[in-house]
């Protein structure tokens, strides 16, 4: 089992064919961020930086997040608690170099208006892809809504799986099969920025910032998390969510 310099919640050490979630992600080269007090550096009550639970990367608050990103609680576990129209977001301190990327986000939307959950931006034109929840629908699209993949959200904490590739996007919701959309130029292979709970670092776009409880963000470079052969990993993530957060996957 992968040895980590912190105490994992019980749900992270699931027995799924003798392979734990942290070990699975480590073997795949994944980067797992948890909004957990054990991983966060707190300044004046707000999260300043967050170290990865699996992987060596860190995340920092964006320039527009001036102490807005704070820890809250959901069913007894730590989460990032955001407020509408305030940038409470974070960005990885290093860009991820990949040909495509799989993304797993674990979140809750108490009011059905979480808005931006995450954003992957290869910084080549308008090639940023955003994951959004609004009105009970989870959507993966680009900033221009050129093509859309959508699934239904569920009440409570849930896991959503997204794949972003150069010509296609894919999305799997809590209980739905993969939904795909063709989007040429949606992602340019190479280094990309990953934002959490916002779609860019500078001020503005207030209408894209909602009421979100973000628990986990997992990045999987060069892996299509929506393919059938990734089903075991998806099931392990769902089991982790159910055990740690009590209900709703």
C-alpha positions in Angstrom: 0.0 0.0 0.0 1.2 3.5 -0.8 2.5 5.2 2.3 1.3 8.7 2.9 2.5 11.2 5.5 -1.0 11.7 7.0 -3.9 9.7 8.4 -6.4 8.9 5.7 -10.1 8.7 6.4 -11.3 5.2 6.6 -13.0 5.3 3.3 -9.7 5.9 1.4 -8.5 2.4 2.5 -11.2 0.4 0.8 -10.5 -3.3 0.0 -11.4 -3.6 -3.7 -9.6 -6.6 -5.0 -6.8 -5.9 -2.4 -6.1 -2.5 -4.0 -6.9 0.7 -2.2 -8.0 3.9 -3.9 -4.8 5.8 -3.0 -2.7 3.0 -4.4 -4.8 2.8 -7.6 -4.3 6.5 -8.2 -0.6 6.4 -7.3 0.0 3.6 -9.8 -1.8 5.6 -12.5 0.2 8.7 -11.9 -2.9 10.5 -10.6 -3.0 13.6 -8.4 -5.7 13.6 -5.7 -6.6 16.8 -3.9 -8.9 16.6 -0.8 -10.2 19.8 0.9 -9.1 18.4 4.3 -7.8 20.4 7.2 -4.9 17.9 7.5 -3.7 18.9 4.0 -4.5 22.6 4.1 -2.3 25.6 5.1 -4.7 28.0 6.8 -4.1 31.8 7.0 -6.6 34.1 8.8 -9.2 31.3 8.7 -8.9 30.8 4.9 -7.1 28.1 2.9 -3.9 29.5 1.4 -2.4 26.3 -0.1 -3.4 22.7 -0.3 -1.1 19.8 -0.7 -2.1 16.7 -2.7 -3.2 13.6 -0.9 -1.7 11.5 -3.7 1.0 13.0 -5.8 3.5 15.7 -5.1 1.7 18.7 -6.4 0.2 21.6 -4.5 -2.7 24.0 -5.2 -2.8 27.7 -4.2 -5.6 30.2 -4.0 -6.1 32.3 -7.2 -5.3 36.0 -7.3 -9.0 36.8 -7.1 -9.5 34.6 -4.1 -8.5 37.1 -1.4 -9.2 34.8 1.6 -12.7 33.6 0.4 -11.9 29.9 0.2 -12.7 28.4 3.6 -13.3 24.9 4.9 -16.8 23.8 5.8 -18.3 20.5 6.9 -20.5 18.1 5.0 -21.8 15.0 6.9 -18.9 15.4 9.3 -16.2 15.7 6.7 -14.2 18.7 5.6 -15.0 20.4 2.2 -14.4 23.6 0.5 -17.4 25.8 1.0 -17.9 28.5 -1.6 -20.2 31.5 -1.7 -22.1 32.8 -4.8 -20.4 35.5 -6.8 -17.2 35.3 -4.8 -14.0 33.7 -6.2 -13.1 31.0 -3.7 -11.1 29.1 -6.2 -7.7 27.4 -6.4 -5.2 26.5 -9.1 -2.5 23.9 -9.2 0.9 25.4 -8.7 2.3 23.3 -11.6 0.8 22.7 -15.0 -0.1 19.1 -16.0 1.6 18.0 -19.2 -0.6 15.5 -21.0 -2.2 14.4 -24.3 -5.6 14.1 -22.7 -6.8 14.3 -19.1 -9.3 12.5 -16.9 -11.0 14.4 -14.1 -12.9 13.2 -11.1 -14.8 15.7 -8.9 -16.7 14.9 -5.7 -19.1 17.7 -4.8 -22.5 18.7 -3.4 -24.8 21.4 -4.5 -27.1 22.4 -1.6 -29.1 24.9 -3.6 -28.8 23.5 -7.1 -26.5 26.3 -8.1 -22.9 25.1 -7.6 -21.9 26.8 -10.9 -18.2 26.2 -11.7 -16.8 23.0 -10.2 -13.5 22.8 -12.1 -11.8 24.1 -15.3 -9.0 22.7 -17.4 -7.2 25.3 -19.5 -4.4 24.5 -22.0 -4.1 28.3 -22.6 -4.3 28.1 -26.3 -7.1 30.3 -27.5 -10.5 29.4 -26.1 -9.6 25.8 -25.3 -10.7 25.9 -21.6 -13.2 23.2 -20.6 -15.4 23.8 -17.7 -17.4 21.5 -15.4 -20.6 23.2 -14.2 -23.7 22.3 -12.1 -26.8 24.4 -12.5 -30.4 23.6 -11.9 -29.8 19.9 -11.3 -27.7 19.4 -14.4 -24.0 18.7 -14.6 -22.4 20.0 -17.8 -19.0 19.7 -19.4 -18.4 22.3 -22.2 -16.0 24.9 -23.4 -16.3 28.6 -22.6 -18.3 29.2 -25.8 -20.7 26.3 -25.2 -19.6 25.0 -28.7 -20.6 21.5 -27.6 -22.1 20.2 -24.4 -22.1 16.9 -22.5 -24.7 16.9 -19.8 -25.9 14.4 -17.1 -28.4 14.7 -14.2 -27.1 15.6 -10.8 -28.3 14.0 -7.6 -28.9 15.4 -4.1 -26.1 15.0 -1.7 -22.4 14.3 -2.2 -21.7 12.8 -5.6 -18.9 11.8 -7.9 -18.7 13.0 -11.6 -16.1 11.7 -14.1 -15.0 13.7 -17.1 -12.5 13.1 -20.0 -11.1 15.9 -22.0 -9.4 15.0 -25.2 -8.3 16.9 -28.3 -11.5 16.2 -30.3 -14.0 14.8 -27.9 -15.3 15.2 -24.3 -17.1 12.6 -22.2 -19.0 12.8 -18.9 -20.3 10.2 -16.5 -22.7 11.3 -13.7 -23.8 9.6 -10.5 -25.8 6.8 -12.2 -25.6 7.5 -15.9 -23.6 5.9 -18.8 -21.0 8.0 -20.5 -22.3 11.0 -22.6 -19.9 12.2 -25.3 -19.7 15.2 -27.5 -17.5 16.0 -30.5 -15.5 19.2 -29.9 -12.6 19.7 -32.3 -9.9 21.7 -30.7 -11.4 21.3 -27.2 -8.0 20.4 -25.8 -4.5 21.1 -27.1 -2.0 18.4 -25.9 0.7 19.8 -23.7 0.8 21.6 -20.4 -2.6 22.7 -18.9 -3.8 24.6 -15.9 -6.4 23.0 -13.6 -8.6 25.3 -11.6 -10.9 24.1 -8.8 -14.1 26.0 -7.9 -13.5 28.7 -10.5 -12.6 29.0 -14.2 -9.8 31.5 -14.0 -7.5 33.3 -11.5 -8.3 36.9 -12.1 -11.4 38.8 -11.0 -14.6 38.8 -12.9 -17.1 36.2 -14.2 -19.1 36.5 -10.9 -22.1 34.8 -12.4 -20.0 31.6 -12.8 -19.3 31.3 -9.1 -21.9 29.5 -7.0 -22.9 27.7 -3.9 -20.6 24.7 -3.9 -19.3 22.1 -1.5 -16.2 20.6 -3.1 -14.6 17.7 -1.4 -12.2 16.0 -3.9 -10.6 16.7 -7.2 -8.6 14.0 -8.9 -6.5 14.6 -12.1 -5.5 11.6 -14.2 -3.0 12.6 -17.0 -3.4 10.6 -20.2 -6.3 8.5 -18.9 -9.8 8.3 -20.3 -11.7 7.8 -17.0 -15.0 7.4 -18.9 -13.9 4.2 -20.8 -15.4 0.8 -19.8 -12.0 -0.4 -18.7 -11.9 2.3 -16.0 -15.1 0.9 -14.3 -13.2 -0.5 -11.3 -11.7 2.8 -10.5 -15.0 4.6 -10.8 -16.6 2.0 -8.5 -13.9 2.5 -6.0 -14.3 6.3 -6.0 -18.1 5.9 -5.5 -17.5 3.5 -2.6 -15.2 6.0 -1.0 -17.8 8.8 -1.4 -20.5 6.7 0.1 -18.3 5.7 3.1 -16.8 9.1 3.9 -19.8 11.3 3.2 -22.6 9.0 4.2 -24.9 9.1 1.3 -25.3 10.3 -2.3 -22.9 9.1 -5.0 
